């Protein structure tokens, strides 16, 4: 049965591809984006589709958010400030664009009588967990990043709205996502550096940070499956692959794909920046129990991301 989805951050890396998937499956989609980082080109297919409408608004405007959500059945809230490492330089950004914006989304939903929300949280909410791989019910240690703290506040508000107003939620704690339309993160930064100077690469941290990554289409598969199959009031899922790599491994795949052998220059010790978790690996048994599994591994995800950037170098300038 066709439904009306509201997708915030619809012109972003994940949001634009979710929009395409929903439209292809016969759903109606209203997209919301302020285009601070979203790319209009990513919506090229959607803008010509009769089932899609776009609202170019800022979620920090409560009245505009409420008007844009009229007639919706379910909200997929992906809009956020995702540049984690700049949190200490601009602490208000995470609070406003993540936490306050999510409050405005919830209030708009309440006004429009929309009762279902899927939310993109982060594995960063676990801080530097002592349990590896980290399950959804791991105890939360002290928060180490403003980004993670802002997302955890969002999770708390969403759960409280589920209790107070009869909402149903799907909260997804992502590892880092890779793939087509990727616009920020280590692969983007390294690619841009190597395009400028293929003989040198500056690396934040010691290269031994251990991270997990997930291909974007696998991420969307998991989200849609959970929203279809998980029926609790508050459904929380880690999304990631069964494994991790070192940053040095990723550098090797990127350099091989580009055919370069730069000198590597490390800085920052074991952490690339304040709040950087040197080991992220999530337990994904809960989402796998629904029948989901990723289609590709981390290495192939990195290579596909490099191939996308090589074919879309306009993105490097747009994100400069």
Wavefront OBJ file of the C-alpha trace (Angstrom):
o trace
v 0.000 0.000 0.000
v 1.312 3.432 -0.910
v 2.197 5.778 1.946
v 3.318 9.385 2.237
v 6.854 9.676 3.623
v 8.432 12.894 4.847
v 12.226 12.727 4.398
v 14.307 15.428 6.072
v 17.784 15.942 4.671
v 16.372 14.706 1.370
v 19.204 16.168 -0.742
v 21.925 14.570 1.335
v 24.062 11.484 0.851
v 21.658 8.971 2.442
v 18.448 10.979 2.162
v 18.525 11.426 -1.613
v 19.053 7.720 -2.182
v 16.288 6.838 0.251
v 13.993 9.203 -1.691
v 14.855 7.381 -4.930
v 14.162 4.002 -3.336
v 10.815 5.072 -1.881
v 9.646 6.590 -5.167
v 10.714 3.471 -7.069
v 8.582 1.370 -4.727
v 5.471 3.473 -5.426
v 5.489 5.667 -2.319
v 4.724 9.365 -2.203
v 7.587 11.465 -0.799
v 7.844 14.996 0.535
v 11.462 16.075 0.840
v 12.737 18.718 3.239
v 16.205 20.277 2.933
v 17.783 23.677 3.529
v 20.635 22.869 1.090
v 23.332 23.926 3.547
v 25.160 20.719 2.589
v 22.597 18.883 0.436
v 23.116 18.760 -3.319
v 20.311 19.651 -5.718
v 21.892 17.373 -8.325
v 21.197 14.384 -6.081
v 17.460 15.078 -6.511
v 17.599 15.239 -10.304
v 15.546 12.067 -10.724
v 13.131 12.821 -7.891
v 12.316 16.345 -9.060
v 10.821 14.955 -12.263
v 8.733 12.350 -10.442
v 5.015 13.030 -9.904
v 5.140 11.461 -6.438
v 7.764 13.869 -5.110
v 7.471 17.379 -3.694
v 10.274 19.503 -2.256
v 10.190 22.016 0.598
v 13.342 24.130 0.772
v 13.075 25.147 4.411
v 15.079 25.123 7.622
v 13.857 22.817 10.369
v 14.807 25.517 12.873
v 11.672 27.325 11.627
v 8.882 25.480 13.519
v 6.020 26.916 11.450
v 7.675 25.950 8.166
v 8.412 22.451 9.453
v 4.800 21.968 10.494
v 3.429 23.171 7.156
v 5.810 20.924 5.175
v 4.661 17.802 6.998
v 0.961 18.151 6.272
v -0.600 14.853 5.197
v 2.413 12.708 6.044
v 2.183 9.138 7.321
v 5.783 8.612 8.455
v 8.841 10.838 8.947
v 12.374 9.687 8.175
v 14.529 12.268 9.938
v 18.016 12.331 8.421
v 18.783 16.069 8.511
v 21.675 16.835 10.855
v 25.073 18.410 11.242
v 27.317 15.449 10.487
v 30.772 17.059 10.665
v 31.665 15.418 13.967
v 35.208 16.653 14.419
v 34.312 20.369 14.331
v 32.009 20.092 17.366
v 34.362 21.786 19.864
v 34.873 24.708 17.473
v 31.133 25.285 16.978
v 29.322 23.670 19.925
v 26.033 25.407 19.173
v 25.812 23.788 15.748
v 25.215 20.258 17.058
v 22.696 21.544 19.590
v 20.730 23.551 17.029
v 20.914 21.391 13.912
v 20.582 18.060 15.687
v 18.731 18.446 18.983
v 16.583 21.558 18.477
v 15.759 20.581 14.892
v 14.643 17.137 16.087
v 12.408 18.741 18.723
v 10.829 20.857 15.966
v 10.290 17.725 13.854
v 8.572 15.972 16.753
v 6.354 18.968 17.455
v 5.438 19.257 13.760
v 4.545 15.566 13.752
v 2.375 16.029 16.822
v 0.558 18.953 15.205
v 0.018 17.003 11.967
v -0.944 13.786 13.802
v 1.949 11.784 12.331
v 2.845 8.963 14.697
v 5.833 7.171 13.107
v 9.427 8.342 12.906
v 12.685 6.766 11.777
v 15.770 8.554 13.050
v 19.431 8.479 12.053
v 21.418 8.314 15.256
v 25.049 7.240 15.543
v 27.367 4.683 17.074
v 29.072 7.678 18.680
v 26.403 7.616 21.429
v 28.327 4.695 22.962
v 31.335 6.918 23.624
v 34.427 4.792 24.169
v 32.572 1.634 25.091
v 34.368 -1.114 26.987
v 32.178 -3.731 25.261
v 33.370 -4.587 21.732
v 31.481 -5.312 19.539
v 29.026 -2.939 21.183
v 25.368 -4.071 21.480
v 22.339 -1.781 21.654
v 21.912 -2.403 25.392
v 25.527 -1.615 26.318
v 25.848 0.818 29.234
v 26.526 4.357 28.084
v 29.868 5.699 29.298
v 30.702 9.405 29.545
v 29.987 11.092 26.219
v 33.137 12.018 24.305
v 31.753 14.099 21.416
v 29.262 16.935 21.191
v 27.808 15.247 18.119
v 27.176 11.994 20.001
v 25.712 13.870 22.964
v 23.338 15.813 20.710
v 22.160 12.609 19.007
v 21.653 10.876 22.356
v 19.495 13.811 23.442
v 17.445 13.311 20.261
v 17.002 9.621 21.049
v 15.763 10.514 24.524
v 13.218 12.997 23.200
v 11.950 10.560 20.580
v 11.482 7.807 23.168
v 9.664 10.253 25.462
v 7.314 11.324 22.633
v 6.589 7.648 21.979
v 5.511 7.313 25.606
v 3.658 10.612 25.911
v 1.944 10.825 22.516
v 1.677 7.287 21.200
v 4.453 7.649 18.614
v 6.338 4.654 17.226
v 10.030 5.006 16.414
v 12.928 3.267 14.713
v 16.262 4.595 15.929
v 19.279 3.604 13.834
v 22.771 3.869 15.300
v 24.982 4.004 12.237
v 28.638 3.345 11.803
v 30.134 5.611 9.120
v 28.361 5.184 5.779
v 30.159 4.907 2.416
v 29.133 4.785 -1.229
v 27.705 6.842 -4.051
v 26.839 10.489 -3.277
v 29.241 10.473 -0.324
v 30.083 14.092 0.535
v 32.152 14.163 3.724
v 34.393 11.931 5.787
v 37.830 10.403 5.552
v 37.551 8.984 2.004
v 36.418 12.390 0.699
v 39.174 14.213 2.588
v 41.915 11.813 1.454
v 40.685 11.827 -2.159
v 40.668 15.621 -2.262
v 44.174 15.790 -0.769
v 45.554 13.271 -3.254
v 43.996 15.083 -6.201
v 45.854 18.200 -5.103
v 49.144 16.456 -4.197
v 49.430 12.722 -4.972
v 52.855 12.573 -3.296
v 51.790 13.457 0.267
v 48.876 12.567 2.537
v 48.142 14.217 5.882
v 46.379 11.871 8.337
v 44.698 12.835 11.594
v 45.670 10.232 14.188
v 48.211 7.442 13.988
v 46.427 5.448 11.269
v 45.724 2.600 13.667
v 42.253 3.805 14.625
v 39.870 0.896 14.081
v 36.576 1.798 12.421
v 33.594 0.060 10.892
v 31.836 1.263 7.733
v 28.632 0.342 5.899
v 27.667 0.702 2.238
v 24.813 3.183 1.746
v 22.455 0.829 -0.104
v 22.917 -1.794 2.618
v 22.096 0.904 5.174
v 18.858 1.780 3.376
v 17.966 -1.909 3.039
v 18.347 -2.323 6.802
v 16.274 0.764 7.599
v 13.385 -0.253 5.358
v 13.428 -3.835 6.629
v 13.360 -2.721 10.266
v 10.515 -0.282 9.628
v 8.564 -3.087 7.985
v 9.271 -5.854 10.498
v 10.047 -4.333 13.926
v 6.874 -3.390 15.776
v 7.858 -2.303 19.291
v 7.064 1.199 20.504
v 10.769 2.136 20.396
v 12.947 0.022 18.092
v 16.707 0.576 18.337
v 19.141 -0.985 15.870
v 22.862 -0.830 15.328
v 23.692 -0.726 11.613
v 27.130 -1.859 10.470
v 29.113 -4.750 9.069
v 30.514 -7.708 10.978
v 34.026 -6.338 11.212
v 36.227 -3.262 11.041
v 39.414 -1.978 9.456
v 42.264 0.296 10.422
v 42.447 3.741 8.865
v 45.724 2.534 7.320
v 43.806 -0.235 5.542
v 41.434 2.316 4.073
v 44.358 4.494 2.963
v 45.820 1.473 1.176
v 42.586 0.786 -0.724
v 42.204 4.452 -1.709
v 45.802 4.766 -2.910
v 45.594 1.511 -4.852
v 42.388 2.624 -6.565
v 44.021 5.925 -7.541
v 47.367 4.397 -8.487
v 49.392 6.605 -6.114
v 51.981 5.952 -3.392
v 52.150 9.097 -1.247
v 54.342 9.734 1.771
v 52.114 9.404 4.850
v 52.251 12.102 7.517
v 50.511 11.371 10.835
v 49.474 13.868 13.503
v 47.318 13.913 16.630
v 48.355 10.716 18.405
v 45.864 7.867 18.717
v 42.862 10.153 18.131
v 42.351 12.259 15.045
v 40.460 14.994 16.934
v 38.783 15.721 20.250
v 35.967 13.204 20.664
v 37.300 10.804 18.009
v 36.695 7.234 19.164
v 39.746 5.135 18.222
v 37.728 1.880 18.085
v 34.162 1.641 16.743
v 32.670 -1.793 16.083
v 28.955 -2.382 16.657
v 27.157 -5.641 17.386
v 24.557 -6.032 14.618
v 22.867 -9.273 15.688
v 19.563 -7.500 16.349
v 19.110 -6.241 12.761
v 20.511 -9.484 11.328
v 17.844 -11.413 13.247
v 15.246 -9.738 10.994
v 16.901 -11.323 7.954
v 19.201 -8.482 6.889
v 22.850 -8.800 5.990
v 25.196 -6.417 4.147
v 25.879 -7.145 0.487
v 29.459 -5.841 0.322
v 32.415 -5.518 2.696
v 34.249 -2.399 3.862
v 37.006 -2.603 1.251
v 34.590 -2.689 -1.667
v 32.581 0.134 -0.078
v 35.708 2.308 0.011
v 36.529 1.489 -3.630
v 32.977 2.284 -4.807
v 33.185 5.597 -2.966
v 36.456 6.473 -4.695
v 34.956 5.520 -8.064
v 31.976 7.797 -7.408
v 34.214 10.727 -6.452
v 36.377 10.189 -9.524
v 33.261 10.325 -11.744
v 31.805 13.353 -9.918
v 34.636 15.749 -9.225
v 32.184 18.669 -9.325
v 31.396 17.607 -5.769
v 34.905 18.463 -4.590
v 34.419 22.092 -5.580
v 30.884 22.311 -4.214
v 32.140 21.128 -0.813
v 35.245 23.333 -0.742
l 1 2 3 4 5 6 7 8 9 10 11 12 13 14 15 16 17 18 19 20 21 22 23 24 25 26 27 28 29 30 31 32 33 34 35 36 37 38 39 40 41 42 43 44 45 46 47 48 49 50 51 52 53 54 55 56 57 58 59 60 61 62 63 64 65 66 67 68 69 70 71 72 73 74 75 76 77 78 79 80 81 82 83 84 85 86 87 88 89 90 91 92 93 94 95 96 97 98 99 100 101 102 103 104 105 106 107 108 109 110 111 112 113 114 115 116 117 118 119 120 121 122 123 124 125 126 127 128 129 130 131 132 133 134 135 136 137 138 139 140 141 142 143 144 145 146 147 148 149 150 151 152 153 154 155 156 157 158 159 160 161 162 163 164 165 166 167 168 169 170 171 172 173 174 175 176 177 178 179 180 181 182 183 184 185 186 187 188 189 190 191 192 193 194 195 196 197 198 199 200 201 202 203 204 205 206 207 208 209 210 211 212 213 214 215 216 217 218 219 220 221 222 223 224 225 226 227 228 229 230 231 232 233 234 235 236 237 238 239 240 241 242 243 244 245 246 247 248 249 250 251 252 253 254 255 256 257 258 259 260 261 262 263 264 265 266 267 268 269 270 271 272 273 274 275 276 277 278 279 280 281 282 283 284 285 286 287 288 289 290 291 292 293 294 295 296 297 298 299 300 301 302 303 304 305 306 307 308 309 310 311 312 313 314 315 316 317 318 319 320
